[in-house]
């Protein structure tokens, strides 16, 4: 018999952020679970891993969980920055057959508690002092099941728990939750990830629906998207969303200063009239999208692989592999002893071509994400790696070109997508062809941006390295 104490710091869908101690009843031993890879773009240890688990789905209802998860993901991939950074993300489903169907106190406090593995429940875990739509989860149980996914840790994953319910609800704290079957469920998930992954706050100007919240009383909010400052003060002091002021908002209207937020009806201001953190169905506005891009990138490694840092030979080919956004290439800059080399964004450099002076030298590679989603240089995703060129070191033997990863070949790619292919270490250049004709792709030959080709209709794209060939259907329709 066990009694667990759950302390969850939760941001509500339409309520106040609370710190709520919830005493969970004793349950039977945790049921077995099955980890199902839904999307794997690379090693879990170097990717952002979204671990999704269902609660309250019996063995007979697991197909229902899979169907609902599919709907949630389809919406997620249509929303920035998840759309452009889909290649950064692995998705794993943790399927757990629940002894009972449903979740606790659904929809009311007098409704029964269910024997479920994650102990999910509305009303903040059946707390009469809470609100119905607060859907909590046992963090201990969620962590236990997430740890079944090899290579994932709290540093590189985000847990999302989906409850078997048609009632509107969810929460965003350390872990995100959402009900699985409500008509708005798939829109709840990105909002709650805004809380859990992005640390974003609610922009509601009310606590109870239909009742405007009391005026804000307090100091300048720590939230990146709430302020007491005027637009002029933001510009003069270079604070909050000053870089985005006047821009057409991704969620409609113009980025400016709109009163209401953090459940207060007045006295505090947010960046846009509408955004996902205020109303479901809108996109993240630019300040929130910038934060989400930063946080998503921080849970993955820009350096996916490289020549091991340390000594390298003066005649060696030093190489690296980066992550691959769907809509643009990452920038790679090589420097020798602090001087930038002209390498045209290449992913490898042949040191034998540099005419090095005797002695040791320092080689560095810097990866920078040039995305337009980020304007603050302090949070722009950047990574650096160093090597020491040593004339006494011996270069490793060349390797046979072999593809080790690529944009999925199982479905068509769009005509404005950046398609990528990777080979073992630096072995050989990649030749790209469209309908059998070579496409010029200097510099970074691991990524091919299809947009400049202005393809319409349907085409065949191939990448060749040595004797190996990859093929994609391009859908320009």
Secondary structure, DSSP 8 states (H G I E B T S, - for coil): ---EEEEEEEB-SSS--EEEEEEE----S---EEEEEEE--S-GGGSEEEEEEEES--GGGHHHHHHHHHHHHHHHTTSTTTTTTGGGEEEEEEEE--SSSS-BT-SSTTS-----TT--BHHHHH-TTS-TTB-B--HHHHHHHHTTSTT--TTTEEEEEEES--S--EEESSSEEEESSSTTHHHHHHHHHHHHTT------SBSSTTSB-----SSS-SSTT-BSS-HHHHHHHT-TTGGGTTSB-TTSSBSS-EEEETTEEEEEEES-S--TTTSTTS---HHHHHHHHHHHHHTS-SEEEES-SEEE-TT-EEEEEE---SSS--EEEEEETTEE---TT-SEEEGGGS---SS-EEEEEEEE---TT---GGGS-EEEEEEEE-TTS---------EEEES-SSS-EETT-EEEEEESTT-S--EEEETTEE----S-TTEEE-GGG---EEEEEEEEETTEEEEEEEEE-
